[in-house]
Amino acid sequence: MRIALHGVPSEIILSVVGGSLSVIVYLIWVHYSVYKTKYYNDEFKYFAVEKRLIIYIGFLLANLCVAFLLFWLLTLIFAALIFV
């Protein structure tokens, strides 16, 4: 482990980058898996625009809350793996 006298240690930067990349992969996977469902392709496209917008905003809010928690969890896990 390196001790930084100034600036941010590279281990912290690497753990944040690892957490960020994991969250991006998670969000892409969730959107892709929802896009491939039968419900989305058969029924969702016939809803009114307002209803689709409300459902999608709710979907985004739920996923961003999970992504926020996942980011911090994975950042701490990556930091623990790097610092050990």
Secondary structure, DSSP 8 states (H G I E B T S, - for coil): ----SSS--HHHHHHHHHHHHHHHHHHHHHHHHHHTSHHHHHTGGGS-HHHHHHHHHHHHHHHHHHHHHHHHHHHHHHHHHHH-
